């Protein structure tokens, strides 16, 4: 019998890359430029959600487009502050050898996502970022779209994330979830599968 297709889908920030310093610089620059007086610690609480939703959570209602453009500018200017986590490239070689399909679904915009992926020479069959045409996390739309395109069984799908919103995302799509506990979430995540470093994925996948 032919081997069933399997796919592993990754969140980006806090899972594949450590981008906290980059985010802190970008947010601090924006906060100062637009006199927002909102500390990075307050922004950090909502990491994992699309930028526009974070602004809404922070009760920012003016200059939304300008703030987003400025944030992206400062983020791209400081890409050198982004670090890839240990073991990521090693695990990707393993997944390729095992014929896993790989994808990334992130709340980061597509332009910066593609630049970061290119910077670290990572390859994915699917790259999904927020759009106006498809609902963001924790709605399962993006995962379900991939499942439909690949005609793949849900039992053979894994989502790897570091936030409660990622857990809800996978749960709503009814696929397997793997929690990375070195990421950005400070709250307890009720996941059956938890790993402390990226290389542990080899034992699970």
C-alpha positions in Angstrom: 0.0 0.0 0.0 1.2 3.5 -0.7 2.4 5.6 2.2 -0.2 8.1 3.4 0.7 11.8 3.0 1.6 13.6 6.2 2.0 17.3 6.8 3.5 19.4 9.6 2.5 23.0 9.8 4.5 25.5 11.8 3.8 28.8 13.5 6.8 31.1 12.8 7.6 33.5 15.8 8.5 31.7 19.0 8.7 28.3 17.2 11.1 28.6 14.3 12.6 32.0 15.1 13.2 34.1 18.2 12.0 37.5 17.0 11.3 39.1 20.4 14.1 41.6 20.2 13.1 42.6 16.7 9.5 43.1 17.8 10.6 45.1 20.9 12.7 47.5 18.8 9.9 47.9 16.2 7.1 48.5 18.7 9.2 50.8 20.9 10.0 52.9 17.8 6.4 53.0 16.8 5.2 53.8 20.3 7.6 56.8 20.5 6.9 58.0 17.0 3.1 58.1 17.4 3.1 59.0 21.1 1.2 55.8 22.0 2.8 55.4 25.5 2.3 51.7 25.4 5.1 49.5 26.6 6.3 46.4 24.7 5.2 44.3 27.6 1.6 45.3 26.9 2.0 44.6 23.2 3.7 41.2 24.0 0.5 39.9 25.6 -1.2 39.7 22.2 1.6 38.3 20.1 0.2 35.6 17.9 -2.7 37.7 16.7 -2.7 39.7 13.5 -1.2 43.2 14.0 -4.6 45.0 13.3 -6.2 42.9 16.1 -3.4 43.7 18.5 -3.9 47.4 17.9 -7.6 47.0 18.6 -6.9 45.1 21.8 -4.6 48.0 22.8 -7.4 50.4 22.1 -5.5 52.2 19.3 -8.0 53.7 16.9 -6.1 56.4 15.0 -3.3 56.3 12.4 -3.7 52.5 12.0 -2.2 52.2 8.5 0.7 54.6 9.3 1.4 52.6 12.5 1.4 49.3 10.7 3.6 50.6 7.9 6.1 52.1 10.4 6.1 48.9 12.4 7.0 46.9 9.3 9.7 49.4 8.4 11.4 49.2 11.8 11.0 45.4 11.8 12.6 44.9 8.4 15.4 47.4 9.4 16.3 45.2 12.3 16.0 41.7 10.8 19.5 41.0 12.0 18.1 40.8 15.6 16.1 37.7 14.6 17.7 34.4 15.4 16.7 30.9 14.3 16.2 28.4 17.1 18.8 25.5 17.5 17.9 22.3 15.7 15.4 23.9 13.2 17.5 23.2 10.1 18.4 19.7 11.3 14.8 18.8 11.8 13.8 20.2 8.4 16.4 17.9 6.8 14.8 15.0 8.7 11.3 16.0 7.6 12.4 16.2 4.0 13.9 12.7 4.2 10.7 11.4 5.7 8.7 13.0 2.9 6.7 15.3 5.1 4.9 18.2 3.5 5.8 21.4 5.4 3.8 24.6 5.7 3.9 27.8 7.8 0.8 29.6 9.0 1.6 32.8 10.9 0.0 36.1 11.9 3.0 38.0 10.5 2.4 39.7 7.1 3.4 37.7 4.0 6.2 40.1 2.9 8.2 39.9 6.1 7.4 36.2 6.4 8.9 35.4 3.0 12.0 37.6 3.7 12.6 35.8 7.0 12.1 32.4 5.4 14.5 33.3 2.7 17.0 34.7 5.2 17.2 31.4 7.0 16.9 29.3 3.8 13.8 27.4 5.0 11.4 25.9 2.4 7.7 25.3 2.7 5.0 24.1 0.2 2.5 26.5 1.8 3.0 29.9 3.3 -0.1 31.5 4.8 -0.4 35.0 6.4 -3.5 37.0 7.3 -5.6 38.2 4.4 -9.0 39.9 4.1 -10.3 36.8 2.3 -9.7 34.2 5.0 -10.2 34.4 8.7 -7.1 34.4 11.0 -6.2 32.2 14.0 -8.0 30.7 15.9 -10.4 30.1 13.1 -9.4 26.9 11.3 -9.8 28.2 7.7 -6.2 28.2 6.7 -5.5 24.7 8.0 -8.7 23.4 6.4 -7.7 25.0 3.1 -4.4 23.1 3.1 -6.1 19.8 4.0 -8.5 20.2 1.1 -5.8 21.1 -1.4 -3.7 18.1 -0.3 -6.6 15.7 0.2 -5.0 14.6 3.4 -6.4 12.9 6.5 -6.6 15.0 9.6 -4.9 12.3 11.7 -1.8 12.9 9.6 -1.7 16.7 10.2 0.3 18.4 12.9 0.4 22.0 13.9 3.4 23.2 15.9 2.9 26.3 18.0 3.8 28.2 21.2 0.7 30.0 22.1 -2.9 29.3 23.4 -4.2 30.8 20.1 -2.2 28.1 18.3 -3.7 25.4 20.4 -7.2 26.6 19.7 -6.3 26.9 16.0 -5.4 23.2 15.8 -8.3 22.2 18.0 -10.8 24.0 15.9 -9.3 22.3 12.8 -9.4 18.9 14.7 -5.8 18.1 13.9 -2.8 17.2 16.2 -1.1 20.0 18.1 2.5 20.0 19.4 3.3 22.7 22.0 6.7 24.3 22.0 7.2 25.5 25.5 10.2 27.6 24.9 8.1 30.2 23.0 6.3 33.3 23.9 3.3 32.0 25.8 3.3 32.7 29.6 0.0 31.0 30.3 -0.6 27.3 30.7 -1.4 25.6 27.4 -3.5 22.4 27.7 -1.7 20.3 25.1 -1.1 16.6 25.3 2.1 16.8 23.3 4.8 19.2 24.7 8.4 19.5 23.8 11.3 21.5 25.3 13.5 21.9 22.2 12.9 21.7 18.5 14.9 18.5 18.0 12.4 16.5 20.0 10.1 16.7 17.0 12.1 13.8 15.5 10.7 11.5 18.2 7.1 12.5 17.5 7.0 12.8 13.7 
